[in-house]
Amino acid sequence: MKKDNLEYVSKRLVARGSKKAFKKAAVKAMEKNGYVVVAKDGWVVKEFSDGRIERLHQLDTAVVNTEVLLD
């Protein structure tokens, strides 16, 4: 593929697309497994389909790097 045929992909477009994909995957995982594992309020937690939340591991919030670098 030639370089001039590539569409411009903005950071906002990538963030929006990945957010939608993660939400869709989380719904599928919840349906199949009955739970999902997510980071929430400084903890890694397991959220169950019945609403229960089980804390698995506390995150070190002093060192937070929220920047995502894409090649």
Long-range contacts (C-beta under 8 A, 24 or more apart in sequence): 14-70
